[in-house]
Amino acid sequence: MPGITFDITTDGPAQKTGTRWKAQRKGSADAPFVVAQTVSFSDGDGPHKGLYQTRVLNEIPALRYDRHASEVFLGPWAHFIWPTVVAESGGHHLLFNTYDRARFTFGFYQLAAHTPGDNLILLFRELLTLPTAASYFPDLSLKNGKVQRTDGDRTFSLEAVTAVHRPNGKVENQLFTFMTFLNPNTLEAGPTEALNAGKLMHWLLNDPKAVEASVRVAVGIMKGKIAAAATTFKLRGKDPRLAIWVSDIRHQGRGGPDAIRAALAKSTLAEQLAALSLIGSGNTDYDGRRKTVKDRIADLQTEGVFAGVTLGDAKLPL
């Protein structure tokens, strides 16, 4: 498979909010596709500018999470992750943004680039094992299972951990080299982040194994956290719906362990589920997500997906 790269264009000034960025495969008659739009953002780490996709999803190539197809290789875990996937990204495999301190976040489970040994770097490790990898990222390879880059005569790790002093006074370990490779400048929206996003989007659109890798990585991350939560909150052997709620609450960060324990201390399963669904209800920013998760869990119950299944059993092993 020949190398694949793209011409990146904009439909307006690059730094103007709302400007669309498009990618067109070089040397082909393929139509250009919208990657994202420019957006400004401020948080505790200061002002940022980058690319944002949510508002132009109707212009983005469609590729949605298929839980039934994923069930073939994941079993019931493919359904377990579904409420959170719908709430997180609408199940959109190609969703990404580059506007916050993570610099680059990609995929239906929203994997961020800044976390050592977790999230997006895990997806890159998996993608780089595919036969198609050299077509999209010929400068990247694996050494002892870790991602490295070759730039001219120099080869170096993208997994070196850097202690970053944040404006809030905290020191956080980050994959600064990996983040910078994907998005070199958080103060401006630029062609490098658009190109890297375009490559990933095109890769998943054209290689089912890349989609499968994305799903496997996301479920693996979730299962690791659920295994820990199962011990912390005594969820093993319980109704999976309780664990789905706990997983989503902790994934979004809308409730701490005390709130979860209080909900799980209710007398009946119905009361426990209701109490978990209310965690974060004091914040209107969480209302839409809580409703989405509640509705999708109700769908799973109607379908009988977890009938007779408990967390940690043979069908839903930890």
C-alpha positions, -999 to 999 in steps of 0.1 A, spaced: 0 0 0 16 33 -11 21 61 14 -10 81 22 -9 118 30 -31 148 25 -33 184 14 -48 205 42 -69 236 33 -92 260 51 -123 279 40 -113 311 58 -86 326 81 -70 297 100 -73 314 134 -109 326 130 -135 307 151 -156 285 128 -131 282 100 -134 247 85 -103 226 79 -104 201 51 -82 172 40 -78 158 5 -57 128 -3 -28 137 -24 -26 122 -59 -62 110 -59 -96 121 -72 -111 117 -37 -132 145 -26 -119 166 3 -135 159 37 -140 182 66 -117 175 95 -129 201 121 -132 238 127 -111 264 146 -122 271 181 -108 291 211 -108 277 246 -97 288 281 -92 266 312 -70 266 343 -40 262 321 -46 293 301 -60 302 267 -58 277 239 -68 276 202 -72 245 182 -96 223 162 -130 211 173 -153 188 156 -186 184 174 -205 213 157 -198 200 122 -204 163 127 -230 164 99 -201 173 76 -177 146 89 -175 112 73 -198 89 93 -183 60 112 -203 49 143 -196 24 170 -214 -9 162 -219 -28 195 -234 -58 178 -204 -62 154 -180 -57 184 -199 -84 204 -183 -109 181 -149 -104 196 -158 -87 229 -189 -105 241 -212 -85 264 -185 -60 271 -194 -45 237 -228 -36 252 -214 -26 286 -194 3 271 -222 15 249 -240 39 272 -208 57 280 -198 57 243 -231 73 232 -228 99 260 -191 106 253 -191 110 216 -224 98 201 -205 67 192 -186 87 166 -153 69 159 -137 99 142 -144 125 169 -113 146 180 -103 179 194 -70 197 199 -80 228 219 -72 219 255 -41 210 276 -41 174 263 -33 188 229 -49 159 210 -79 138 219 -93 112 195 -120 86 190 -153 73 202 -140 69 238 -121 102 236 -85 91 243 -62 120 253 -26 122 243 -11 136 275 -13 105 298 17 82 301 9 45 295 -28 52 290 -54 65 266 -42 76 231 -7 62 233 -22 28 239 -42 32 207 -11 42 187 7 11 201 -21 -11 187 -24 8 154 13 5 147 11 -33 147 -12 -32 117 1 -38 81 -14 -5 71 6 15 97 35 25 75 11 40 49 -2 66 74 27 71 99 59 59 82 80 78 107 66 59 137 74 24 148 75 2 179 105 -7 200 99 -31 229 62 -23 225 67 15 229 61 42 202 92 58 187 97 83 159 124 85 132 132 120 120 160 121 95 190 104 112 175 106 146 152 80 163 137 88 196 109 77 219 75 94 219 68 79 253 94 98 274 76 112 304 80 149 312 71 165 346 51 195 336 45 224 360 9 235 355 -3 271 362 -24 258 391 8 247 409 4 210 403 31 190 387 18 164 362 36 137 342 28 141 306 39 126 272 51 160 260 70 147 230 40 127 218 16 156 224 40 179 205 43 155 176 5 155 172 0 192 179 30 214 182 12 246 192 -17 250 216 -19 288 210 -29 284 173 -49 260 151 -24 245 126 -20 222 97 0 196 117 -29 187 140 -53 188 110 -30 164 90 -26 139 119 -63 139 125 -70 135 88 -47 105 87 -64 88 117 -98 95 103 -90 81 69 -73 51 84 -103 41 105 -126 47 75 -106 24 53 -92 -3 76 -117 -23 97 -88 -36 117 -80 0 128 -116 3 140 -113 -30 159 -81 -18 175 -98 14 187 -126 -6 202 -103 -32 219 -82 -4 234 -112 15 247 -127 -16 262 -94 -27 277 -90 7 294 -125 6 307 -122 -30 320 -90 -21 339 -108 7 357 -139 -15 363 -118 -42 378 -104 -16 403 -139 -2 410 -153 -37 415 -130 -40 445 -134 -5 458 -172 -5 456 -179 -43 460 -195 -46 426 -183 -81 417 -213 -105 414 -237 -75 412 -260 -64 384 -239 -50 355 -260 -18 354 -245 -7 387 -211 -10 372 -220 8 340 -232 38 361 -200 37 382 -179 35 351 -195 64 335 -195 86 366 -158 80 371 -150 84 333 -165 118 333 -155 127 368 -188 140 380 -189 122 413 -165 110 440 -162 77 459 -184 89 488 -213 97 465 -210 64 448 -208 45 481 -239 64 494 -258 54 463 -248 18 465 -258 17 502 -295 20 492 -317 -9 502 -328 -22 467 -313 -25 433 -339 0 419 -330 25 446 -293 20 439 -297 26 402 -318 57 408 -293 71 432 -264 65 409 -283 82 381 -287 114 402 -250 118 409 -240 151 394 -276 164 392 -266 196 408 -247 206 377 -267 213 346 -237 205 324 -242 169 334 -280 166 328 -279 156 292 -252 130 297 -270 115 327 -302 112 307 -284 96 278 -267 69 300 -300 62 318 -319 58 285 -292 35 270 -291 14 301 -329 11 298 -325 -1 262 -301 -28 274 -325 -39 300 -353 -41 275 -331 -61 251 -322 -85 280 -285 -81 271 -274 -88 307 -302 -112 317 -287 -137 342 -253 -120 339 -234 -106 369 -202 -85 369 -172 -108 369 -189 -140 358 -180 -161 328 -199 -138 304 -186 -106 318 -151 -116 333 -128 -91 349 
